[in-house]
Amino acid sequence: MIHVQQEDFDVSQELAKLTADNHAIGGVAVFVGLVRDMAGESAISAMTLEHYPAMTEKMLAEIEQEARTRWPLEASLVIHRYGRLEPGDRIVMVAAASAHRQAAFEASAFLMDWLKTKAPFWKLEETSEGAQWVDARDSDDKAAARWVKRDPDAAE
Amino acid sequence: MKLLYFAWLKTRTGMAEEEVTPPEGVATVGELLSWLEGRGPNFAAAFSDRRAIRVAVNQAYAQPGDPVRAGDEVAIFPPVTGG
């Protein structure tokens, strides 16, 4: 399930909906991302998330589908907000439910790692020095790359 | 062809979207970026660092050698920073 929305969400309600009436689920791994109040040395008063609506839903659906082909998931959820957010606000939630914990932990990490490097969102931070577009991080690329499957026939 | 710009590419080009008709000979993503770069100083500045630019054709990530055609929606943006 994918939701791209401006409004906040309730984590416990979302989890209850995700697992309702499915007793094959033995565990759910959840990640919730929040707005920090610092970027390096600068204090952040707010941030605005811009996105590319037509592509966002498509990419998130592809990423979720990929997770479901790699792990035996009973249910999965990605919620991502856009618009202006303040420190402490929830930005993103991913959840992966499976019979056993390993698939749930791995799939939720995968969903976040691929979302951060593929879903077309951009953060504009408001600091005392003005508004700044956030730069992509190499560490996010490395985190996403650990899930790339090696094709033994691929030419280098 | 419809072009969309996001994040600092929108700021630097000065527009969120535009309709363009590239000349004959512009058949790939790379050729499109080179053509756009020659349209003025704001475009030259926005496109100068190709490593900082991602392109999606019809909402799917594209590489410099991938084709672009009349009627495509081509989005040009920096590496994504969501999550």
gemmi code that builds the backbone of each chain (N, CA, C; Angstrom):
import gemmi

chains = {
    "A": [
        ("MET", (0.848, -1.194, 0.000), (0.000, 0.000, 0.000), (0.888, 1.251, 0.000)),
        ("ILE", (0.550, 2.200, -0.869), (1.333, 3.424, -1.007), (0.432, 4.633, -0.721)),
        ("HIS", (0.906, 5.546, 0.105), (0.177, 6.813, 0.298), (1.171, 7.967, 0.195)),
        ("VAL", (0.912, 8.905, -0.699), (1.700, 10.130, -0.789), (0.740, 11.243, -0.411)),
        ("GLN", (1.027, 11.930, 0.682), (0.026, 12.836, 1.235), (0.662, 14.004, 1.965)),
        ("GLN", (-0.117, 15.075, 2.091), (0.348, 16.252, 2.805), (0.114, 16.094, 4.315)),
        ("GLU", (-0.996, 15.448, 4.670), (-1.392, 15.390, 6.070), (-0.585, 14.340, 6.853)),
        ("ASP", (-0.592, 14.501, 8.157), (0.093, 13.593, 9.079), (-0.623, 12.235, 9.082)),
        ("PHE", (0.038, 11.250, 9.709), (-0.577, 9.933, 9.836), (-0.398, 9.437, 11.264)),
        ("ASP", (-1.229, 8.461, 11.646), (-1.168, 7.895, 12.988), (-0.552, 6.501, 12.879)),
        ("VAL", (0.637, 6.332, 13.464), (1.393, 5.090, 13.282), (0.607, 3.882, 13.792)),
        ("SER", (0.001, 3.987, 14.978), (-0.665, 2.804, 15.526), (-1.916, 2.442, 14.718)),
        ("GLN", (-2.620, 3.476, 14.233), (-3.786, 3.182, 13.378), (-3.364, 2.516, 12.079)),
        ("GLU", (-2.275, 3.000, 11.506), (-1.793, 2.422, 10.247), (-1.380, 0.967, 10.448)),
        ("LEU", (-0.728, 0.693, 11.585), (-0.307, -0.687, 11.863), (-1.509, -1.590, 12.088)),
        ("ALA", (-2.504, -1.079, 12.770), (-3.705, -1.882, 13.024), (-4.393, -2.234, 11.704)),
        ("LYS", (-4.464, -1.234, 10.795), (-5.094, -1.485, 9.487), (-4.301, -2.508, 8.680)),
        ("LEU", (-2.964, -2.384, 8.775), (-2.087, -3.224, 7.949), (-2.200, -4.699, 8.332)),
        ("THR", (-2.376, -4.955, 9.622), (-2.336, -6.339, 10.092), (-3.731, -6.918, 10.363)),
        ("ALA", (-4.763, -6.085, 10.201), (-6.127, -6.518, 10.562), (-6.493, -7.828, 9.856)),
        ("ASP", (-6.971, -8.774, 10.644), (-7.519, -10.039, 10.127), (-6.518, -10.913, 9.383)),
        ("ASN", (-5.229, -10.633, 9.474), (-4.257, -11.525, 8.838), (-3.400, -12.176, 9.925)),
        ("HIS", (-3.777, -13.381, 10.337), (-3.079, -14.034, 11.444), (-1.918, -14.896, 10.979)),
        ("ALA", (-1.572, -14.766, 9.679), (-0.330, -15.389, 9.197), (0.862, -14.499, 9.538)),
        ("ILE", (0.571, -13.237, 9.892), (1.638, -12.289, 10.220), (2.194, -12.604, 11.602)),
        ("GLY", (3.517, -12.823, 11.659), (4.156, -13.084, 12.943), (4.921, -11.876, 13.454)),
        ("GLY", (5.151, -10.893, 12.577), (5.899, -9.706, 13.012), (5.825, -8.602, 11.979)),
        ("VAL", (5.929, -7.382, 12.480), (5.940, -6.216, 11.596), (7.148, -5.366, 11.969)),
        ("ALA", (7.969, -5.010, 10.988), (9.059, -4.065, 11.232), (8.622, -2.721, 10.683)),
        ("VAL", (8.857, -1.672, 11.489), (8.371, -0.334, 11.136), (9.516, 0.655, 11.224)),
        ("PHE", (9.595, 1.557, 10.265), (10.510, 2.687, 10.365), (9.690, 3.953, 10.191)),
        ("VAL", (9.921, 4.923, 11.076), (9.268, 6.222, 10.958), (10.348, 7.293, 10.902)),
        ("GLY", (10.356, 8.089, 9.847), (11.339, 9.166, 9.704), (10.759, 10.482, 10.180)),
        ("LEU", (11.578, 11.250, 10.931), (11.143, 12.533, 11.503), (12.037, 13.665, 11.007)),
        ("VAL", (11.526, 14.875, 11.063), (12.318, 16.058, 10.704), (13.247, 16.391, 11.874)),
        ("ARG", (14.565, 16.439, 11.598), (15.541, 16.837, 12.628), (15.597, 18.361, 12.719)),
        ("ASP", (16.140, 18.849, 13.854), (16.232, 20.307, 14.001), (17.612, 20.845, 13.631)),
        ("MET", (18.520, 19.948, 13.208), (19.854, 20.401, 12.818), (20.260, 19.763, 11.491)),
        ("ALA", (20.974, 20.543, 10.676), (21.622, 19.995, 9.479), (23.080, 20.393, 9.592)),
        ("GLY", (23.930, 19.447, 9.979), (25.313, 19.795, 10.257), (25.355, 20.790, 11.402)),
        ("GLU", (25.854, 22.009, 11.124), (25.980, 23.039, 12.163), (24.793, 23.999, 12.188)),
        ("SER", (23.905, 23.884, 11.191), (22.826, 24.868, 11.089), (21.527, 24.363, 11.707)),
        ("ALA", (20.870, 25.257, 12.435), (19.557, 24.932, 12.992), (18.516, 25.043, 11.886)),
        ("ILE", (17.586, 24.113, 11.879), (16.534, 24.110, 10.860), (15.214, 24.506, 11.501)),
        ("SER", (14.555, 25.495, 10.924), (13.266, 25.902, 11.482), (12.116, 25.150, 10.817)),
        ("ALA", (12.332, 24.723, 9.558), (11.298, 23.961, 8.841), (11.921, 23.394, 7.575)),
        ("MET", (11.208, 22.481, 6.942), (11.638, 22.035, 5.617), (10.416, 21.824, 4.735)),
        ("THR", (10.645, 21.997, 3.433), (9.557, 21.768, 2.494), (9.962, 20.639, 1.564)),
        ("LEU", (9.107, 19.633, 1.483), (9.356, 18.508, 0.588), (8.606, 18.719, -0.701)),
        ("GLU", (9.403, 18.825, -1.782), (8.811, 18.915, -3.114), (8.840, 17.512, -3.721)),
        ("HIS", (7.902, 17.204, -4.600), (7.988, 15.915, -5.288), (7.396, 16.020, -6.684)),
        ("TYR", (7.523, 14.941, -7.426), (7.082, 14.859, -8.817), (5.918, 13.875, -8.830)),
        ("PRO", (4.702, 14.395, -8.598), (3.567, 13.514, -8.297), (3.395, 12.328, -9.251)),
        ("ALA", (3.476, 12.586, -10.566), (3.203, 11.504, -11.520), (4.214, 10.367, -11.384)),
        ("MET", (5.444, 10.709, -10.979), (6.487, 9.681, -10.889), (6.579, 9.081, -9.492)),
        ("THR", (6.244, 9.870, -8.474), (6.417, 9.415, -7.090), (5.637, 8.132, -6.823)),
        ("GLU", (4.358, 8.146, -7.153), (3.513, 6.976, -6.870), (4.016, 5.763, -7.641)),
        ("LYS", (4.428, 6.003, -8.897), (4.908, 4.923, -9.757), (6.184, 4.288, -9.180)),
        ("MET", (7.140, 5.142, -8.755), (8.393, 4.622, -8.209), (8.154, 3.885, -6.898)),
        ("LEU", (7.319, 4.468, -6.024), (7.076, 3.814, -4.732), (6.398, 2.464, -4.947)),
        ("ALA", (5.471, 2.401, -5.906), (4.794, 1.129, -6.189), (5.794, 0.096, -6.726)),
        ("GLU", (6.738, 0.549, -7.563), (7.760, -0.376, -8.087), (8.660, -0.890, -6.966)),
        ("ILE", (9.037, 0.015, -6.059), (9.923, -0.369, -4.952), (9.209, -1.364, -4.033)),
        ("GLU", (7.937, -1.097, -3.760), (7.167, -2.013, -2.914), (7.034, -3.379, -3.598)),
        ("GLN", (6.771, -3.354, -4.895), (6.637, -4.611, -5.641), (7.944, -5.408, -5.600)),
        ("GLU", (9.061, -4.696, -5.726), (10.370, -5.361, -5.670), (10.574, -6.014, -4.300)),
        ("ALA", (10.197, -5.321, -3.234), (10.325, -5.893, -1.886), (9.496, -7.173, -1.773)),
        ("ARG", (8.320, -7.147, -2.390), (7.429, -8.307, -2.243), (7.888, -9.494, -3.088)),
        ("THR", (8.689, -9.236, -4.126), (9.235, -10.377, -4.866), (10.469, -10.938, -4.153)),
        ("ARG", (11.140, -10.099, -3.348), (12.365, -10.573, -2.690), (12.113, -11.245, -1.356)),
        ("TRP", (11.052, -10.823, -0.637), (10.777, -11.381, 0.694), (9.329, -11.854, 0.767)),
        ("PRO", (9.075, -12.875, 1.560), (7.693, -13.377, 1.687), (6.878, -12.482, 2.631)),
        ("LEU", (6.370, -11.383, 2.096), (5.645, -10.420, 2.930), (4.143, -10.693, 2.885)),
        ("GLU", (3.524, -10.562, 4.038), (2.062, -10.676, 4.123), (1.414, -9.322, 3.854)),
        ("ALA", (2.128, -8.241, 4.174), (1.594, -6.887, 3.971), (2.755, -5.908, 3.976)),
        ("SER", (2.568, -4.783, 3.308), (3.601, -3.744, 3.311), (2.945, -2.385, 3.137)),
        ("LEU", (3.667, -1.364, 3.604), (3.092, -0.020, 3.600), (4.194, 1.017, 3.435)),
        ("VAL", (3.958, 2.001, 2.583), (4.835, 3.164, 2.489), (3.946, 4.409, 2.527)),
        ("ILE", (4.205, 5.281, 3.496), (3.526, 6.581, 3.539), (4.613, 7.645, 3.457)),
        ("HIS", (4.485, 8.589, 2.546), (5.469, 9.669, 2.463), (4.714, 10.983, 2.371)),
        ("ARG", (5.115, 11.938, 3.182), (4.456, 13.247, 3.159), (5.205, 14.222, 2.261)),
        ("TYR", (4.516, 15.274, 1.835), (5.152, 16.362, 1.109), (4.614, 17.674, 1.681)),
        ("GLY", (5.204, 18.801, 1.246), (4.779, 20.095, 1.771), (5.687, 20.550, 2.900)),
        ("ARG", (5.220, 21.541, 3.672), (6.072, 22.145, 4.703), (5.945, 21.386, 6.026)),
        ("LEU", (7.091, 21.004, 6.592), (7.120, 20.239, 7.834), (8.078, 20.894, 8.814)),
        ("GLU", (7.808, 20.713, 10.108), (8.654, 21.318, 11.140), (9.365, 20.236, 11.944)),
        ("PRO", (10.450, 20.621, 12.654), (11.181, 19.623, 13.444), (10.245, 18.807, 14.333)),
        ("GLY", (10.472, 17.501, 14.326), (9.629, 16.591, 15.100), (8.483, 15.999, 14.289)),
        ("ASP", (8.150, 16.630, 13.158), (7.055, 16.098, 12.335), (7.465, 14.778, 11.692)),
        ("ARG", (6.479, 13.913, 11.502), (6.726, 12.669, 10.762), (6.803, 12.971, 9.270)),
        ("ILE", (7.810, 12.394, 8.583), (7.947, 12.548, 7.136), (7.509, 11.283, 6.413)),
        ("VAL", (7.956, 10.146, 6.930), (7.819, 8.895, 6.190), (7.579, 7.748, 7.161)),
        ("MET", (6.844, 6.748, 6.688), (6.679, 5.506, 7.455), (6.748, 4.350, 6.472)),
        ("VAL", (7.567, 3.357, 6.788), (7.487, 2.117, 6.030), (7.244, 0.983, 7.017)),
        ("ALA", (6.490, -0.008, 6.577), (6.232, -1.176, 7.415), (6.219, -2.413, 6.540)),
        ("ALA", (6.804, -3.487, 7.059), (6.813, -4.761, 6.339), (6.388, -5.842, 7.321)),
        ("ALA", (5.380, -6.617, 6.933), (4.835, -7.661, 7.802), (5.061, -9.021, 7.158)),
        ("SER", (5.531, -9.967, 7.992), (5.812, -11.301, 7.464), (5.572, -12.323, 8.567)),
        ("ALA", (5.674, -13.590, 8.198), (5.513, -14.641, 9.205), (6.656, -14.579, 10.215)),
        ("HIS", (7.847, -14.230, 9.737), (9.039, -14.242, 10.599), (9.793, -12.928, 10.528)),
        ("ARG", (10.579, -12.660, 11.571), (11.151, -11.324, 11.713), (12.179, -10.954, 10.655)),
        ("GLN", (12.969, -11.941, 10.193), (14.079, -11.577, 9.316), (13.590, -10.901, 8.037)),
        ("ALA", (12.557, -11.482, 7.428), (12.005, -10.890, 6.194), (11.469, -9.489, 6.484)),
        ("ALA", (10.828, -9.319, 7.633), (10.245, -8.013, 7.976), (11.342, -6.966, 8.179)),
        ("PHE", (12.401, -7.328, 8.926), (13.505, -6.379, 9.150), (14.184, -6.010, 7.830)),
        ("GLU", (14.524, -7.031, 7.046), (15.259, -6.770, 5.811), (14.424, -5.974, 4.821)),
        ("ALA", (13.164, -6.356, 4.668), (12.318, -5.673, 3.681), (12.092, -4.212, 4.068)),
        ("SER", (11.964, -3.924, 5.371), (11.730, -2.528, 5.758), (12.986, -1.689, 5.512)),
        ("ALA", (14.166, -2.273, 5.756), (15.420, -1.551, 5.471), (15.561, -1.317, 3.963)),
        ("PHE", (15.247, -2.332, 3.188), (15.300, -2.221, 1.729), (14.352, -1.117, 1.233)),
        ("LEU", (13.134, -1.113, 1.739), (12.152, -0.104, 1.306), (12.683, 1.304, 1.555)),
        ("MET", (13.278, 1.533, 2.733), (13.807, 2.868, 3.035), (15.013, 3.200, 2.173)),
        ("ASP", (15.932, 2.238, 2.021), (17.157, 2.506, 1.257), (16.838, 2.827, -0.201)),
        ("TRP", (15.921, 2.106, -0.788), (15.606, 2.365, -2.198), (14.750, 3.614, -2.354)),
        ("LEU", (13.856, 3.821, -1.403), (13.040, 5.047, -1.442), (13.929, 6.287, -1.414)),
        ("LYS", (14.957, 6.261, -0.548), (15.796, 7.453, -0.392), (16.604, 7.781, -1.634)),
        ("THR", (16.888, 6.789, -2.475), (17.716, 7.047, -3.659), (16.930, 7.021, -4.961)),
        ("LYS", (15.647, 6.628, -4.931), (14.875, 6.517, -6.178), (13.589, 7.345, -6.215)),
        ("ALA", (12.926, 7.511, -5.081), (11.640, 8.225, -5.108), (11.902, 9.723, -5.293)),
        ("PRO", (11.227, 10.361, -6.256), (11.547, 11.762, -6.585), (10.968, 12.786, -5.595)),
        ("PHE", (11.670, 12.884, -4.446), (11.387, 13.910, -3.436), (12.651, 14.745, -3.252)),
        ("TRP", (12.456, 16.022, -2.939), (13.605, 16.907, -2.666), (13.270, 17.755, -1.446)),
        ("LYS", (14.283, 17.876, -0.544), (14.077, 18.646, 0.694), (14.699, 20.033, 0.575)),
        ("LEU", (13.916, 21.030, 0.886), (14.407, 22.407, 0.980), (14.371, 22.788, 2.455)),
        ("GLU", (15.565, 22.988, 3.052), (15.623, 23.299, 4.481), (15.642, 24.800, 4.707)),
        ("GLU", (14.901, 25.247, 5.701), (14.924, 26.658, 6.093), (15.844, 26.802, 7.295)),
        ("THR", (16.959, 27.518, 7.095), (17.916, 27.732, 8.186), (18.088, 29.232, 8.390)),
        ("SER", (18.894, 29.592, 9.412), (19.132, 31.018, 9.675), (19.876, 31.666, 8.513)),
        ("GLU", (20.589, 30.846, 7.701), (21.306, 31.404, 6.539), (20.447, 31.419, 5.274)),
        ("GLY", (19.170, 31.102, 5.425), (18.289, 31.086, 4.259), (17.873, 29.665, 3.905)),
        ("ALA", (17.158, 29.541, 2.777), (16.663, 28.222, 2.370), (17.710, 27.517, 1.512)),
        ("GLN", (17.945, 26.247, 1.803), (18.965, 25.470, 1.089), (18.389, 24.142, 0.640)),
        ("TRP", (18.637, 23.786, -0.633), (18.272, 22.443, -1.095), (19.253, 21.448, -0.504)),
        ("VAL", (18.747, 20.367, 0.037), (19.596, 19.347, 0.649), (20.332, 18.576, -0.450)),
        ("ASP", (21.646, 18.338, -0.236), (22.421, 17.534, -1.184), (22.214, 16.051, -0.911)),
        ("ALA", (22.226, 15.268, -1.984), (22.167, 13.816, -1.820), (23.440, 13.338, -1.141)),
        ("ARG", (23.341, 12.253, -0.381), (24.498, 11.736, 0.363), (25.045, 10.472, -0.298)),
        ("ASP", (26.374, 10.377, -0.326), (27.004, 9.150, -0.824), (26.613, 7.948, 0.026)),
        ("SER", (26.443, 8.200, 1.342), (26.125, 7.074, 2.231), (24.765, 6.469, 1.888)),
        ("ASP", (23.846, 7.291, 1.359), (22.542, 6.756, 0.929), (22.703, 5.883, -0.310)),
        ("ASP", (23.585, 6.319, -1.231), (23.837, 5.501, -2.436), (24.438, 4.152, -2.044)),
        ("LYS", (25.365, 4.197, -1.066), (26.000, 2.940, -0.635), (24.978, 2.030, 0.039)),
        ("ALA", (24.094, 2.633, 0.843), (23.075, 1.835, 1.528), (22.146, 1.181, 0.507)),
        ("ALA", (21.811, 1.916, -0.560), (20.918, 1.361, -1.585), (21.629, 0.286, -2.399)),
        ("ALA", (22.935, 0.492, -2.622), (23.688, -0.423, -3.495), (23.830, -1.812, -2.882)),
        ("ARG", (23.744, -1.904, -1.542), (23.934, -3.242, -0.948), (22.787, -4.176, -1.309)),
        ("TRP", (21.685, -3.627, -1.833), (20.547, -4.478, -2.215), (20.536, -4.795, -3.707)),
        ("VAL", (21.535, -4.292, -4.440), (21.568, -4.576, -5.878), (22.055, -5.995, -6.077)),
        ("LYS", (21.264, -6.754, -6.816), (21.638, -8.152, -7.053), (22.707, -8.203, -8.129)),
        ("ARG", (23.722, -8.990, -7.897), (24.776, -9.179, -8.892), (24.261, -10.129, -9.958)),
        ("ASP", (24.393, -9.712, -11.196), (24.030, -10.586, -12.308), (25.298, -11.289, -12.769)),
        ("PRO", (25.387, -12.617, -12.579), (26.639, -13.316, -12.887), (27.015, -13.223, -14.371)),
        ("ASP", (26.038, -12.962, -15.230), (26.324, -12.892, -16.663), (26.629, -11.468, -17.128)),
        ("ALA", (26.494, -10.496, -16.207), (26.665, -9.105, -16.630), (28.128, -8.835, -17.006)),
        ("ALA", (28.333, -8.132, -18.095), (29.679, -7.734, -18.492), (30.102, -6.555, -17.635)),
        ("GLU", (31.341, -6.535, -17.218), (31.835, -5.389, -16.420), (32.074, -4.183, -17.307)),
    ],
    "B": [
        ("MET", (7.217, 18.333, -26.882), (7.825, 17.662, -25.725), (7.664, 18.566, -24.498)),
        ("LYS", (7.247, 17.935, -23.391), (7.055, 18.719, -22.168), (8.255, 18.509, -21.237)),
        ("LEU", (8.832, 19.618, -20.785), (9.953, 19.531, -19.846), (9.497, 19.987, -18.472)),
        ("LEU", (9.930, 19.266, -17.431), (9.637, 19.632, -16.046), (10.957, 19.797, -15.303)),
        ("TYR", (11.041, 20.816, -14.469), (12.248, 21.050, -13.665), (11.871, 21.024, -12.187)),
        ("PHE", (12.730, 20.383, -11.381), (12.445, 20.313, -9.944), (13.636, 20.808, -9.118)),
        ("ALA", (13.325, 21.169, -7.873), (14.313, 21.596, -6.862), (15.195, 22.722, -7.439)),
        ("TRP", (16.530, 22.650, -7.280), (17.338, 23.811, -7.704), (17.408, 23.940, -9.218)),
        ("LEU", (17.020, 22.916, -9.952), (16.975, 23.096, -11.410), (15.836, 24.034, -11.807)),
        ("LYS", (14.792, 24.018, -10.992), (13.680, 24.943, -11.220), (14.135, 26.375, -10.928)),
        ("THR", (14.871, 26.540, -9.807), (15.356, 27.867, -9.444), (16.319, 28.412, -10.498)),
        ("ARG", (17.268, 27.553, -10.918), (18.312, 28.047, -11.836), (17.814, 28.287, -13.252)),
        ("THR", (16.897, 27.448, -13.731), (16.378, 27.699, -15.081), (15.321, 28.792, -15.054)),
        ("GLY", (14.742, 29.004, -13.850), (13.719, 30.038, -13.732), (12.346, 29.568, -14.168)),
        ("MET", (12.154, 28.258, -14.330), (10.816, 27.780, -14.704), (10.550, 26.370, -14.176)),
        ("ALA", (9.278, 26.082, -13.945), (8.875, 24.765, -13.456), (8.602, 23.820, -14.613)),
        ("GLU", (8.073, 24.353, -15.705), (7.826, 23.512, -16.874), (7.741, 24.350, -18.132)),
        ("GLU", (7.978, 23.693, -19.267), (7.864, 24.376, -20.553), (7.618, 23.340, -21.648)),
        ("GLU", (7.086, 23.825, -22.739), (6.852, 22.993, -23.915), (7.944, 23.345, -24.918)),
        ("VAL", (8.683, 22.364, -25.435), (9.763, 22.665, -26.388), (9.655, 21.766, -27.620)),
        ("THR", (10.205, 22.252, -28.716), (10.332, 21.447, -29.933), (11.805, 21.448, -30.326)),
        ("PRO", (12.550, 20.445, -29.849), (13.979, 20.427, -30.164), (14.198, 20.221, -31.667)),
        ("PRO", (15.324, 20.729, -32.181), (15.612, 20.558, -33.609), (15.873, 19.096, -33.955)),
        ("GLU", (15.831, 18.790, -35.238), (16.200, 17.442, -35.686), (17.629, 17.173, -35.254)),
        ("GLY", (17.913, 15.936, -34.936), (19.263, 15.614, -34.478), (19.310, 15.503, -32.959)),
        ("VAL", (18.260, 15.979, -32.274), (18.167, 15.783, -30.822), (17.305, 14.542, -30.597)),
        ("ALA", (17.967, 13.400, -30.422), (17.242, 12.131, -30.365), (17.439, 11.386, -29.043)),
        ("THR", (18.389, 11.873, -28.220), (18.655, 11.182, -26.948), (18.613, 12.177, -25.788)),
        ("VAL", (18.589, 11.617, -24.586), (18.605, 12.434, -23.366), (19.851, 13.324, -23.346)),
        ("GLY", (21.004, 12.755, -23.691), (22.261, 13.518, -23.679), (22.229, 14.665, -24.674)),
        ("GLU", (21.696, 14.402, -25.863), (21.601, 15.442, -26.894), (20.615, 16.533, -26.478)),
        ("LEU", (19.553, 16.120, -25.793), (18.580, 17.105, -25.317), (19.226, 18.046, -24.294)),
        ("LEU", (20.003, 17.466, -23.349), (20.653, 18.300, -22.329), (21.636, 19.273, -22.988)),
        ("SER", (22.384, 18.797, -23.987), (23.342, 19.672, -24.676), (22.620, 20.805, -25.402)),
        ("TRP", (21.511, 20.491, -26.017), (20.738, 21.520, -26.718), (20.191, 22.552, -25.720)),
        ("LEU", (19.652, 22.050, -24.593), (19.091, 22.954, -23.577), (20.177, 23.884, -23.024)),
        ("GLU", (21.362, 23.340, -22.847), (22.488, 24.092, -22.287), (22.811, 25.327, -23.137)),
        ("GLY", (22.562, 25.233, -24.443), (22.894, 26.336, -25.339), (21.815, 27.395, -25.441)),
        ("ARG", (20.768, 27.290, -24.601), (19.649, 28.218, -24.745), (19.789, 29.481, -23.901)),
        ("GLY", (20.914, 29.640, -23.214), (21.077, 30.875, -22.434), (21.898, 30.625, -21.200)),
        ("PRO", (22.388, 31.703, -20.571), (23.286, 31.552, -19.427), (22.641, 30.817, -18.247)),
        ("ASN", (21.342, 31.022, -18.026), (20.702, 30.336, -16.901), (20.689, 28.824, -17.133)),
        ("PHE", (20.471, 28.405, -18.394), (20.486, 26.977, -18.704), (21.910, 26.428, -18.647)),
        ("ALA", (22.864, 27.188, -19.176), (24.264, 26.755, -19.150), (24.698, 26.519, -17.700)),
        ("ALA", (24.304, 27.436, -16.805), (24.680, 27.309, -15.396), (23.975, 26.110, -14.756)),
        ("ALA", (22.695, 25.944, -15.073), (21.916, 24.869, -14.455), (22.416, 23.487, -14.869)),
        ("PHE", (22.899, 23.374, -16.097), (23.262, 22.054, -16.634), (24.764, 21.795, -16.635)),
        ("SER", (25.565, 22.701, -16.047), (27.016, 22.589, -16.191), (27.569, 21.309, -15.554)),
        ("ASP", (27.015, 20.892, -14.410), (27.520, 19.683, -13.757), (26.551, 18.523, -14.021)),
        ("ARG", (26.865, 17.757, -15.063), (25.967, 16.665, -15.463), (25.843, 15.574, -14.394)),
        ("ARG", (26.877, 15.442, -13.563), (26.800, 14.402, -12.516), (25.733, 14.745, -11.484)),
        ("ALA", (25.351, 16.020, -11.426), (24.356, 16.450, -10.440), (22.954, 16.468, -11.026)),
        ("ILE", (22.793, 15.871, -12.213), (21.494, 15.920, -12.891), (20.966, 14.517, -13.162)),
        ("ARG", (19.694, 14.324, -12.846), (19.004, 13.072, -13.173), (17.889, 13.409, -14.151)),
        ("VAL", (17.586, 12.445, -15.025), (16.534, 12.667, -16.020), (15.554, 11.504, -15.973)),
        ("ALA", (14.267, 11.821, -16.064), (13.241, 10.782, -16.200), (12.452, 11.071, -17.471)),
        ("VAL", (12.280, 10.043, -18.296), (11.453, 10.175, -19.499), (10.162, 9.408, -19.248)),
        ("ASN", (9.059, 10.107, -19.358), (7.740, 9.516, -19.074), (7.723, 8.810, -17.713)),
        ("GLN", (8.244, 9.503, -16.703), (8.249, 9.080, -15.292), (9.102, 7.853, -15.001)),
        ("ALA", (10.072, 7.544, -15.886), (11.007, 6.449, -15.598), (12.424, 6.985, -15.778)),
        ("TYR", (13.354, 6.604, -14.864), (14.729, 7.086, -14.958), (15.329, 6.737, -16.318)),
        ("ALA", (16.082, 7.689, -16.896), (16.677, 7.479, -18.212), (18.159, 7.806, -18.164)),
        ("GLN", (18.931, 7.164, -19.037), (20.377, 7.374, -19.171), (20.633, 8.280, -20.375)),
        ("PRO", (21.854, 8.867, -20.462), (22.142, 9.804, -21.563), (21.871, 9.238, -22.959)),
        ("GLY", (22.051, 7.940, -23.148), (21.857, 7.362, -24.476), (20.414, 6.983, -24.801)),
        ("ASP", (19.527, 7.112, -23.822), (18.130, 6.703, -24.061), (17.418, 7.699, -24.980)),
        ("PRO", (16.465, 7.212, -25.783), (15.800, 8.077, -26.759), (14.784, 9.037, -26.135)),
        ("VAL", (14.631, 10.208, -26.758), (13.533, 11.125, -26.440), (12.795, 11.429, -27.747)),
        ("ARG", (11.465, 11.557, -27.627), (10.655, 11.781, -28.825), (9.629, 12.879, -28.550)),
        ("ALA", (9.090, 13.411, -29.645), (8.007, 14.389, -29.528), (6.886, 13.758, -28.698)),
        ("GLY", (6.285, 14.527, -27.810), (5.195, 14.006, -26.991), (5.650, 13.431, -25.663)),
        ("ASP", (6.970, 13.226, -25.477), (7.470, 12.700, -24.195), (7.357, 13.754, -23.093)),
        ("GLU", (7.236, 13.256, -21.854), (7.375, 14.141, -20.688), (8.765, 13.875, -20.115)),
        ("VAL", (9.625, 14.899, -20.164), (11.008, 14.738, -19.710), (11.205, 15.592, -18.461)),
        ("ALA", (11.532, 14.934, -17.346), (11.758, 15.657, -16.091), (13.252, 15.698, -15.810)),
        ("ILE", (13.722, 16.871, -15.377), (15.146, 17.078, -15.110), (15.263, 17.566, -13.669)),
        ("PHE", (16.080, 16.838, -12.874), (16.122, 17.155, -11.441), (17.426, 16.716, -10.818)),
        ("PRO", (17.745, 17.239, -9.615), (18.951, 16.786, -8.917), (18.713, 15.412, -8.275)),
        ("PRO", (19.782, 14.757, -7.804), (19.596, 13.490, -7.070), (18.574, 13.667, -5.951)),
        ("VAL", (17.760, 12.656, -5.740), (16.618, 12.797, -4.832), (17.063, 12.770, -3.364)),
        ("THR", (16.296, 13.414, -2.503), (16.655, 13.525, -1.085), (15.461, 13.328, -0.160)),
        ("GLY", (14.573, 12.412, -0.533), (13.410, 12.181, 0.320), (13.716, 11.237, 1.471)),
        ("GLY", (12.683, 10.754, 2.115), (12.809, 9.788, 3.197), (13.096, 10.410, 4.522)),
    ],
}
model = gemmi.Model(1)
for chain_id, residues in chains.items():
    chain = gemmi.Chain(chain_id)
    for i, (resn, *xyz) in enumerate(residues, 1):
        res = gemmi.Residue()
        res.name, res.seqid = resn, gemmi.SeqId(i, " ")
        for name, pos in zip(("N", "CA", "C"), xyz):
            atom = gemmi.Atom()
            atom.name, atom.element = name, gemmi.Element(name[0])
            atom.pos, atom.b_iso = gemmi.Position(*pos), 0.0
            res.add_atom(atom)
        chain.add_residue(res)
    model.add_chain(chain)
structure = gemmi.Structure()
structure.add_model(model)
structure.setup_entities()
